[in-house]
Amino acid sequence: MDMQELIAQREEKLAALRKEGFSGYDKASAGKGRVSVTDALASPEGSRVCICGRVTAKRSHGKVSFVDLRDAGGRIQLYLRSDAFDGKDLVLLGQFDIGDILEVCGEIFKTHSGEITVKVDKMSMLSKALRPLPEKWHGLKDVEIRYRQRYLDLISNEEVRGVFKARAKITGFIRSFLDGRGFLEVETPMMHSIPGGAAGRPFKTHHNEYDMPLYLRIAPELYLKRLLVGGFEKVYEINRSFRNEGVSTRHNPEFTMLEVYAAYEDYSSMMRLCEEMICGLVKELHGGSKFVFQGKEIDVSTPWRRVSFADTVKERFGILPSDGAEEMLVKLHAGGMAKGANRLSRSQVTKIIEDILEEGMTPNPTFVTDYFTSMCPLARTKADNPLLSERFELFISGMETGNAYSELNDPQEQNARFREETAEAGPEDEKSVDEDYVVALGHGMPPAGGLGIGIDRLVMLLTDKPSIRDVILFPLLRPEKTAEEPPA
């Protein structure tokens, strides 16, 4: 039987219900007797309960039906006898299908096999499902459909629901961890007049009332550091950011970042904060210091390994921190890399180098330090070598997961770096100087450490998922070639 025939059958059942005075979409009762499936399973025999949930299985034996009802907490068996219903309720008993959402009331008892069951004597239809569940509740196999119709994926796959419960647990832990250390959670604008705070191509929009162009933020960094100027000494934001760039197993145009800033700290402080937070997370989720990601064991025991970016690119390509973008590109070409490219910005060259370095990373957490100052326009330089910055990037299982600086707070130096970066930008880059941020620094920003961690990638690691799409409820997808018509 094809989909249209199945839908037609269900529509006929809905029509039959309405003929008897049922809407097919009733409200749930507001009485105190309604409990969750979890509570019903814990109730003593003989007690009366009312529960709501989705029908996920149905087995009929003459006048008796056994039904599985599931809510967010679990599954419970229902026992329904047709002679326990009469009149309109008997019609309802014959018109429900797998996928329908019901409210049932009855007495708790145990079957001969010991299974806790509700002997139903009252029921109502809360939502008649006009479309069947995928593959008879065995889950979606087509990855594209899983992402595109996430609601079906969640209905049919308990493991998928578990991933997003774990995601909520991860962000909850991070908030508790930072709150406990005196950080203040804040919110900063998602629409910016100037895209800044990170390298990335922004999404453009327009505000009609003010007739002004705006950009969806690529990072909240510059606004968070304005708060340090304003007197907040420890702030963080779990933020949504947007970059109008490629899509891959590690990139989604809309993504979630944690950004943390602490006055009177530096990048070494951020290393310790990062170690403590992620070690705590792994213990919370996995009970110790180890977990498995894509078949490889990762041990987050401290101290984490440290690798010098400057030493690595010098040994591999002969690249020096004093080299310009063109010279770096020539040396990459000599090393067999970046073939075909004849002009790249400094940030693009940096990205190529980082991609190469990722391939050689061990699974365990690694801090990559000693980035060139020319690659870090917002970071403080090292006192003993101004060509290198006080910055690290965190790699776990070869995947860039975090980024941190000792923040640059010299307004004159920051202004000069902004203007140099803008001068070097290509015509396709959206680069301009954030004059107001420079003015803010002119009022005095305390020395500070800042840390950014990709929440989506962190969730990928901690839930052993190979693609960022597996940990984002509704990832961005290409438009379907043919869109299915909604119900009439």
C-alpha positions in Angstrom: 0.0 0.0 0.0 1.5 3.4 -1.0 1.7 6.5 1.1 -1.4 8.1 -0.4 -3.5 5.1 0.3 -2.4 5.0 3.9 -3.1 8.7 4.3 -6.6 8.2 2.8 -7.3 5.4 5.2 -6.4 7.6 8.2 -8.4 10.5 6.8 -11.4 8.1 6.7 -10.9 7.2 10.3 -10.7 10.9 11.3 -14.0 11.5 9.4 -15.6 8.6 11.3 -14.5 10.1 14.6 -15.9 13.5 13.7 -19.2 11.9 12.6 -19.5 10.7 16.2 -18.7 14.1 17.7 -14.9 13.7 18.3 -12.6 16.4 16.9 -9.6 14.1 16.7 -7.5 16.9 18.3 -8.8 17.2 21.9 -7.0 19.0 24.7 -5.4 17.0 27.4 -7.1 16.9 30.8 -5.8 19.3 33.4 -6.5 17.1 36.3 -4.1 16.1 39.0 -4.3 12.5 38.1 -2.3 12.8 34.9 1.3 11.5 35.3 4.3 10.7 33.1 5.0 7.2 31.9 8.0 7.1 34.3 5.7 7.9 37.2 3.1 5.4 36.0 5.7 2.6 35.9 6.7 3.4 39.5 3.0 3.4 40.7 1.8 0.5 42.9 -0.6 -2.0 41.5 -4.2 -1.0 41.8 -3.5 2.7 41.6 -5.3 4.8 39.0 -3.4 6.9 36.5 -3.9 9.0 33.4 -1.1 9.3 30.9 -0.5 10.9 27.5 1.7 9.7 24.8 2.2 8.4 21.2 1.1 4.9 20.1 4.2 3.1 18.9 2.9 -0.5 18.6 -0.5 -2.2 18.5 -1.3 -6.0 18.9 -4.9 -7.2 18.7 -6.3 -10.5 19.8 -10.0 -10.6 19.3 -11.7 -8.3 21.8 -8.3 -7.5 23.5 -5.6 -5.1 22.3 -2.1 -4.5 23.7 -0.7 -1.1 22.9 2.7 0.5 23.5 2.3 4.1 24.6 5.5 6.3 24.7 6.2 9.8 26.1 9.5 11.6 26.5 10.4 9.5 29.5 9.7 6.0 28.3 7.2 3.3 27.2 4.3 1.6 29.0 2.0 -1.2 27.9 -1.8 -0.6 27.6 -4.5 -3.3 27.9 -7.7 -2.5 26.2 -10.9 -4.7 26.1 -13.6 -3.7 23.8 -16.3 -4.7 26.4 -14.9 -2.0 28.7 -16.1 0.7 26.3 -19.5 1.5 24.9 -21.2 4.0 22.6 -19.0 6.7 21.3 -15.9 5.5 23.2 -16.2 2.1 21.4 -15.9 4.0 18.0 -12.8 5.7 19.3 -11.3 2.4 20.2 -11.5 1.2 16.6 -10.2 4.3 14.9 -6.7 4.9 16.4 -3.4 3.9 14.6 0.3 3.7 15.3 1.5 7.3 15.6 -1.7 8.7 17.1 -1.4 10.7 20.4 -3.8 9.5 23.1 -4.7 10.3 26.7 -5.7 7.1 28.6 -6.8 6.5 32.1 -7.0 3.2 34.0 -5.7 0.9 36.7 -2.1 -0.3 37.0 -1.6 -4.0 37.1 1.1 -6.6 36.2 0.7 -9.2 33.5 1.6 -12.8 34.0 5.0 -12.0 32.6 5.4 -9.3 35.2 5.1 -6.3 32.8 3.6 -3.2 34.3 0.4 -2.4 32.3 -2.5 0.1 32.4 -5.9 -1.5 32.1 -7.6 1.3 30.2 -11.2 2.3 30.8 -11.2 5.8 29.4 -9.4 7.4 26.5 -9.4 10.4 24.2 -7.7 11.3 20.9 -5.3 14.2 21.3 -3.9 14.2 17.8 -4.9 11.9 14.9 -1.7 11.2 12.9 -2.7 11.4 9.2 0.7 10.1 8.1 2.3 6.8 9.3 5.5 6.6 11.3 8.6 5.8 9.2 9.3 2.1 8.5 6.9 0.9 11.2 8.9 2.5 14.1 12.2 0.9 13.1 13.9 4.3 12.5 14.9 6.3 9.5 17.7 4.9 7.3 18.0 7.7 4.8 20.4 10.3 6.3 19.0 13.1 4.2 15.5 12.5 5.4 16.7 12.2 9.0 18.1 15.7 8.8 15.3 17.2 6.7 12.5 15.7 8.7 14.1 15.7 12.2 10.8 15.3 13.9 10.4 11.9 12.3 14.0 11.1 13.3 13.3 12.0 16.9 10.0 10.0 17.0 11.6 6.9 15.7 15.1 6.9 17.1 15.7 7.0 20.8 19.5 7.3 20.3 19.0 10.6 18.4 16.8 12.0 21.3 19.6 10.9 23.6 22.1 13.1 21.6 20.1 16.2 22.1 19.4 15.4 25.7 23.2 15.1 26.1 23.7 18.4 24.3 21.4 20.1 26.8 23.3 18.5 29.6 26.6 19.8 28.2 25.4 23.4 27.9 23.8 23.1 31.4 27.1 21.9 32.8 29.0 24.7 31.2 26.7 27.3 32.6 26.9 25.8 36.1 30.7 25.6 35.8 31.1 29.2 34.8 28.4 30.6 37.2 30.2 28.8 40.0 33.4 30.7 39.2 31.8 34.1 39.2 31.1 34.6 35.5 28.1 36.5 34.4 26.0 35.2 31.5 25.1 38.0 29.1 23.5 38.5 25.7 24.9 40.7 22.9 23.5 41.7 19.5 23.1 39.2 16.7 22.8 42.0 14.1 26.0 44.1 13.7 26.6 47.2 11.6 30.2 46.0 11.1 31.1 42.3 10.9 34.0 41.7 13.2 35.5 39.7 16.0 36.6 36.8 13.7 37.6 36.0 10.2 34.5 34.9 8.1 32.1 36.0 5.4 28.9 37.4 6.9 25.3 37.1 6.0 23.9 40.5 4.9 20.5 42.0 5.8 18.8 45.4 5.8 16.9 47.3 8.4 14.0 49.1 6.8 13.2 51.7 9.5 16.7 53.0 9.7 17.5 52.2 6.0 20.8 50.7 7.0 22.7 47.5 6.1 23.3 45.0 8.8 25.2 41.7 9.2 24.4 38.6 11.2 27.2 38.3 13.6 30.2 36.2 12.9 31.3 36.4 16.5 30.3 38.3 19.7 33.9 39.0 20.7 34.0 42.8 20.3 30.7 43.4 22.2 31.8 41.1 25.1 35.1 43.0 25.4 33.1 46.3 25.5 31.6 44.9 28.7 35.0 44.5 30.2 35.5 48.2 29.5 32.2 48.8 31.2 33.3 47.2 34.4 32.1 43.6 34.2 35.2 41.5 34.9 33.9 38.0 34.1 31.4 37.4 31.3 30.3 34.7 29.0 27.8 34.1 26.2 26.6 30.8 24.7 25.8 32.4 21.4 24.5 31.7 17.9 26.8 33.0 15.2 26.6 32.9 11.4 29.1 32.6 8.6 28.2 32.6 4.9 30.7 29.9 4.0 30.9 26.2 3.1 29.0 23.3 4.6 30.8 20.2 5.7 30.8 17.6 8.4 32.4 20.2 10.7 30.7 23.4 9.4 27.2 24.7 9.5 26.4 28.3 8.5 24.5 28.8 11.8 26.4 27.5 14.8 26.8 27.8 18.6 29.8 29.1 20.3 30.8 29.6 23.9 32.8 32.8 24.5 34.4 33.6 27.9 36.3 36.7 29.0 38.0 37.4 32.3 39.7 40.6 33.3 43.2 40.4 34.7 43.8 37.0 33.2 45.6 35.8 30.1 45.8 32.9 27.7 47.5 30.7 30.3 44.5 31.2 32.6 42.2 30.2 29.7 44.2 27.0 29.2 43.6 26.0 32.8 39.9 27.0 32.5 39.6 25.0 29.4 41.2 21.9 30.9 39.1 22.1 34.1 35.8 22.6 32.2 36.3 19.8 29.6 37.7 17.4 32.2 34.6 18.0 34.3 32.3 17.5 31.3 33.9 14.2 30.4 33.6 13.0 33.9 30.0 14.1 34.1 29.1 12.3 30.8 31.4 9.4 30.8 32.3 8.8 34.4 36.1 9.3 34.1 38.8 10.9 32.0 38.4 8.8 28.8 35.8 8.5 26.0 35.7 7.1 22.5 35.3 9.2 19.4 35.0 7.4 16.0 36.8 4.3 17.3 39.7 6.2 18.9 40.1 6.5 22.7 40.6 10.1 23.9 42.1 10.7 27.3 41.7 14.2 28.7 44.0 13.7 31.7 46.0 16.9 32.3 48.4 18.5 31.5 47.4 18.6 27.9 50.1 18.4 25.1 51.4 21.7 23.8 52.8 22.2 20.2 54.3 25.3 18.7 52.7 26.5 15.5 55.8 28.6 14.7 58.2 25.7 15.1 56.0 23.3 13.2 55.6 25.4 10.1 59.2 26.3 10.1 60.3 22.7 10.2 57.8 21.6 7.6 57.7 24.5 5.1 60.4 26.9 6.1 57.7 29.5 6.9 58.8 32.3 9.3 56.6 34.7 11.3 58.1 37.6 9.3 56.9 36.2 6.0 54.1 37.9 4.1 51.1 36.1 2.6 52.8 35.8 -0.9 56.0 34.4 0.6 54.1 31.9 2.7 52.1 30.8 -0.4 55.4 30.3 -2.4 56.7 28.1 0.4 53.5 26.1 0.6 53.7 25.6 -3.1 57.3 24.3 -2.7 56.0 21.9 -0.1 53.4 20.6 -2.6 50.5 22.4 -0.9 47.9 25.0 -2.1 48.4 24.0 -5.7 46.7 26.3 -8.2 46.4 29.2 -5.9 48.3 32.4 -6.9 46.8 34.9 -4.4 45.5 34.2 -0.9 45.0 36.5 2.0 47.0 35.9 5.2 43.9 34.4 6.9 43.3 32.0 3.9 47.0 30.9 4.1 46.5 30.3 7.8 43.5 28.2 7.2 45.4 26.0 4.7 48.2 25.5 7.2 45.8 24.7 10.0 44.1 22.1 7.9 47.4 20.5 7.2 48.3 20.5 10.9 45.0 18.9 11.9 45.8 15.8 9.9 48.8 15.1 12.1 47.2 15.6 15.5 46.9 12.9 18.1 43.4 12.1 19.4 44.2 13.6 22.9 43.7 17.3 23.5 46.5 19.5 22.2 47.1 23.2 22.6 48.7 24.7 19.5 50.6 27.9 20.6 52.9 30.5 19.1 50.7 31.7 16.3 52.1 34.6 14.2 51.0 38.0 15.3 50.1 38.8 11.7 47.4 36.1 12.0 46.0 37.3 15.3 44.7 40.9 15.0 43.0 40.8 18.4 45.7 39.1 20.5 48.5 40.5 22.6 52.0 39.9 21.4 54.6 37.8 23.4 56.9 40.0 25.4 60.0 38.2 24.3 59.0 37.9 20.6 56.6 40.5 19.1 56.2 38.4 16.0 54.3 35.8 18.0 51.1 36.2 19.8 49.8 34.9 23.2 47.2 32.7 21.5 46.3 29.0 21.5 44.0 26.8 19.5 42.6 23.6 21.1 42.5 20.5 18.9 40.8 17.3 20.1 40.9 14.2 17.8 42.5 16.5 15.2 39.5 18.8 15.2 39.8 22.5 16.1 37.5 22.9 19.1 38.6 26.1 20.8 40.6 29.3 20.4 41.9 31.7 23.1 44.0 34.9 23.4 45.6 37.2 25.9 43.4 40.1 24.6 45.0 43.1 23.0 43.9 46.2 25.0 46.2 48.9 23.5 43.8 51.1 21.4 46.5 52.5 19.2 47.9 49.1 18.4 44.5 47.7 17.8 43.6 50.6 15.5 46.8 50.0 13.5 46.1 46.3 13.2 42.5 46.8 12.1 43.7 49.2 9.3 46.4 46.8 8.2 43.9 44.0 8.0 41.4 46.1 6.1 44.1 47.2 3.6 45.1 43.5 2.9 41.5 42.3 2.5 40.4 41.2 -1.0 37.4 42.8 -2.8 35.2 39.8 -1.7 36.0 40.4 2.0 33.7 42.4 4.2 36.4 44.2 6.2 36.2 47.6 7.9 37.4 49.2 11.0 35.1 49.1 14.1 35.8 52.6 15.1 33.5 52.4 18.2 35.4 49.4 19.5 38.7 51.4 19.2 37.0 54.3 21.0 35.9 51.8 23.8 39.5 50.6 24.2 40.5 54.2 24.5 38.5 54.4 27.7 40.6 51.6 29.1 40.1 47.9 29.0 41.8 45.8 31.6 44.2 43.1 30.5 42.1 40.0 29.9 42.0 36.4 28.7 39.4 35.3 26.2 38.3 31.8 25.2 36.0 30.5 22.5 34.8 26.9 22.2 32.6 25.4 19.4 29.7 23.9 21.2 28.6 21.9 18.2 32.0 20.3 17.8 32.3 19.6 21.5 28.9 17.8 21.4 30.1 15.8 18.3 33.1 14.6 20.3 31.3 13.8 23.5 28.4 12.0 21.8 30.6 10.2 19.2 28.9 11.7 16.2 30.9 12.1 12.9 28.9 15.0 11.5 27.9 18.4 12.9 24.5 17.8 11.3 24.0 14.9 13.9 24.2 17.4 16.8 22.2 20.3 15.3 18.4 19.7 15.5 17.7 21.5 12.2 20.9 21.9 10.1 20.8 23.9 6.9 20.2 21.8 3.8 19.9 22.3 0.1 16.3 22.9 -1.0 14.5 19.8 -2.0 14.0 19.3 -5.8 10.3 18.7 -5.2 8.6 19.9 -2.1 5.8 17.7 -0.7 2.4 19.3 -0.4 1.1 19.9 3.1 -2.1 18.3 4.2 -5.2 19.8 2.7 
